Amino acid sequence: MRSPPPNDFHPALVRARALTGFPQLVADAGGDLAALLDAAGIAPRLLETPDAALPLDQVARLLEHAARVLAMPDLGRRLARRQDISVLGAVALVMGNAPTVGEALLALQRDFAYHSPGAHLELDHGPGAGQVTLRYDLRLGAGVPRRHMLELGYGIGIGFLRLVAPGDWGAWELHFRHAVGPDAEACQRFFGAPVRFGQPCDAAIIPAAVLAHRIASDQGALRQAAERAVRYAIRNHPLDIGAQVRLLAAAQLPSGQLSRAIIASQLGLHEKTLARRLGQQGLVFQQIVDQLRQERAMAYLEEAALPLTEVAALLGYTEQASFIRACRRWFGKTPKALRLV
């Protein structure tokens, strides 16, 4: 169940939606957003496009610099209060379709590359009986500050787990590699569990029973997070049914359950109506999916840290052979050969 280890092939990227709520957080604190972004080398216009790509290192430095300038040692946790799993964009749809917490986390582990190839998740049994260790880590450059990015990520993650698996978890704890900060007690209150700093790795050690908890179909907040991705597609492409289908198909692709019927349902259309409206634009559903897969394949194959089996899964293929045949059809080469080019 381990994700591929980080490497230094090239700087990792993250979608701009990772900074959801940051401009308002800065404004509420009386800060100068433009100056903070300029110091981090981030163009303000990029924050207006949730799917824009930002260098992960620059985002980490932005949060660290902002925390210092705003005298806000809990900046990562404050930002986590303003976010939920909808910041993962399409991945939120996949997690929302998972039957259990454990399967939602496995979906996140598999699909994290959609949000950021520099983020990875590991799930391991132990260290004690009835426990699992959840490790979330980021591929940051040497010397890049981690505190606020990690507290933000774990804040969103624990918030998701609390949402879908409410109740008393019993004993659990959180480990951070970074040193204890000036607000350690506030950090423990925020997470609702003991937080240990200066540890060998960043990890949440939680009861294994949490993973077996079923995600209720009427889980309002989780469903709303998924629906936000759908509304985003419709809002940004109000008259372009092809663009709507493409965006929603991208969300559903890694689940391996993409179909015209599912996309039609998400858009509130009958399947035949969707086919007719696509036809009016000279489009065919399967051609949209095939083009999307082709584009994604090239992007994922450039990520050397992603095993070919995971690339195939991210593209919605249940068999490696199907992925290999598709690559030969698109590019005239196998996936392995393409990586050698």
N, C-alpha and C positions, 0 to 999 in steps of 0.2 A: 504493500500500500504506500510505499515511499514515493515522494515526488523526486524528479531528477535533481541532483545536487547543483548548486549555483556554479557558474563559471564566469570567466572574464572575456568571453568572446566579443561582446560589445556592450555599451551601456544599456541598461534595461530601461524600458519605457512604462508609463502608466497612463491610463485615460484621465483626462482633465476632471472627470466627475469625482475623482478622489478628493478634490478640493471643494466639493459641495458644502455650502455653509460657511466657508472660510471668509469670503468678502464681508458677509454680515457680521461674523464674529469680530473681525478687525474693526468694522464700523462701530459696533456696540462698545468696543474698548477705546474708541477715540483714536484709532491708529490711521496711518496713511497707507492704504492698500497699494497705491501706485509705487510708492517708494519701496515697500517690502518686495513687491514683484520685481521691480527693477534690480534690487540688490541680489535677487536670486536668478536673474537672467531669464525671467518668464514674461512673455508678452501678455498684457492684460486681455487682449482679444481672445486668447486661447481659452480663457475661463468661460467664455460665452458659448463654447462648443464642447459639450460634455464628452464627445468621443474623440476630441483632439488628443494627440499623443504628447506627453511631457516626459523629459528625462527624470527617472525616479530619484536620482541623486539631487537634482535641483529642487524637487518637491520636498525632500527630506531637509535640505538646507534652508528652504523657505520657512518650514515650520519651526526649526530651531532658531533661526534669526528672529522670526516674529515673536516667539516665546520670550526671547531675551529683550527685545525692544519694548514689548507690551508688558513686561514684568509678569508673565503668565506661566508659571511652572507647570500648570496642568493643561496647557493648550491642546495637546493631543486628546485628552479626555473630554475637554469642552467641545472640541470639534466632533467627537464621537456622539455626543448628545444631540447634535444637529443632523446626524446621518443615520441611515439604516442600510440594510442589504441592497436597497435599490441603487446605491452608488455603484454596485457591481454591474449595473445595466442588464444586459441579456442574461447574465449568469443568475440573476434573481429569479427569472422565469423558470430556469432549470431547477433551482433549489426549491422553488415553490411547488413544483410538480413531484417532488420526492415524497415517498410514503412515510419515511422515518427520518429522524434527525441524523442518524448515521449515514443514510444514503444521500441526504442533502449535503453532508460534509464531504462524502466521496465525490459527489458531483462538483462541488467547489474545488476539490483537489484536482480533479481532472480538467476543469474548465478555467482555472485561474488565469491561464495564458490569455484568455479573451480580455480580461481586465488589465493584467500586467504580467508579461513573461518573467518579470523579476520577482514575483511573489510566488511562494510555494508553501504547501501545507503537507504535514505528515501526521498520520494517526498510528499510534503504537499501543499495544497492550502493556499494562503496568504503569508505574513501577510496583504497585501493590496489588493484591488480589482485588478484583472488582473495580479496577481503575483503568483508565486510558489516558494517554498523554497526547495532547493536541499541540503540535508545533507549527507556528506560523512564522515565517521568516522572509526577509527581503534581500535581494541581491544588490547590495549597496557597495559603492566603491570604498577603497581603504580610507579610513579617517572620516567618512561621512557620518554625521550624527544620526542615531537611531531612535532615541528615546520617544520622541513625539509621534513618529510614524508607527512604532510598535504599540504604544499605548492607544493610539487611534485605532489601529487594526484590531487589537484584542478587545477594545471597548465595543466596537461594532459586532465582533464575533460573539462575545459573551452576551451582548444584548439580544442577538438573534437566538442564542441557545435558551436564554431566559424566556423569550417570547414563545418559542415552540415547545419548551419543556418546563413549564412553570412548576412551582412547588418547592419543597425543601430538598435540596440536593444532598444534604449531609455534609461531610467533610470534603473540601476541595481547595485547591490553592493555585496561585499564579506565580510563575518564575520569570524574572527579567535579567538579562545580562548586564544592563546598564546599572550604574551605581545608584544608591538610594538618593532621592531628591529631597528638597526642603519640605515637601508636603506628603511624606510617606503615609501618615495616618489618613489624610484625605484620599489618597490613592486606594487604600484598603477599603474605605467606606464606599468609594465609587464602585469597585468591583464586588464588594460584599463578601470578601474572602481574604485570607492571609496572602500578602504579596511579599515575595522574597526577592531581594535585589542582589546583584553581583553573582548570579548563578551561571553555570556552564552554558546554558542555552535558554532561549525564550520559550515558554511552554505553559499551557494550562493543564493541570492534572485534575480530571473530573471523574465522577462515577461512570462506569461503563453502562449503567442502566439508562443514562441520559440518551445514549445513541439509539436505544431500542424504542424510545418514545415515539409514538406515531404522530405525524403532523396532521392535525385535524383539518378536514376540508373546509371548515367554516372559520379558519384562523384569519380573522379580518385583517390585521396589520400586515401579515405575510402576503395575503392575497392582494392587498393594496399596493405593496411594493412591486409585485409582478405586474399589476395593472398599470402602474406608472410608466413602465417600459412600453406598454401597448399605447398608452395615451401619447407618449413622446413620439412614437412613430406616426400616429394620426395627426398630431398637432403640427409636426414639422413637414409633413407631406399630405396636406388636407385633400388635394385633388389628384394626387399621384398614387394610384393603387399599386403600381409596380414597385415604387419606393417603399410603400408601407409593407408590402409582402416581403420584400428583400430584407428589411430591418427585422421583422418578426421571424423570418426564416433563420436569420443569423442568430437570433436568441434561442431558437429551438434546435438548431443544428446539432450541438454536442449531446443532446439527450438521446439521439438515435431514434427518435420517435416523430421526426418531422414528416408532416403530410399536408396535402392541400386541405383536407377536412379540418385539421387542427388550426391552421392559419385562418381559414374561413370562420371558424367558431370564434377565434380571438377578435376578429374584425366585426363580428355580429352579422355575418353574411351567410347565405346558403352556399354550399360548395359550388353549385352550378352558376350562381350569380357571380361568385368570385371568378370562375373560369371565363364567363362572358365579359366581365369588365376588364380582365387582363387581355382577352382577345381584342377588345376595342383599341388597346394600345399596341397590338401586334406582339403580345407576350404570351408565353406558356409557362405555367408554374414550374415544371421540371427543368426548363431551360434556365430559369432564374436561379434555382437551387444549384444546378450544375456550374453556372458561372460563378456563383458565390463560393462554392467549394474550390474551384480552380484558383480564385484569387487568394482565398484563405490558405490553400495548400502552399503556395509560394511563400507567403508570410511566415507560416509555421515552420517550413523547412529551413528557413534562414535562422531559426532559433535552435542552435546546436544542442542546447540543453534538453530539448524535447525529444524523447525517444519516438521512433517512427510509429510504434503502436499507439502512443498517445496522440500523435498527429492524426492518425486515422480515426481515433475516437472523437477528437475535437471536430472532425469533418462529418461525423455522423455515420461512419462506416463500422459495422459490427464485425467485419472480416478484413484482415490485412490484404487478402488477395484482391478484394474489390477496390481498395485504395490503389494498389499497384496497377491494376488494369486502367483505372481512371487516369493515373499519372501518365501512363504510356499513351493514352488517347489524347490528353491535353498537351503534353510536352515531348512525347516521343522518347521518354526515358523513365526508368524506375525511380522511386523516391530516393533510394540510396545513391543512384548515379547522379541525381540532381544535386545532392549535397556535396558531391565531389567536384562539381563544376567551379 
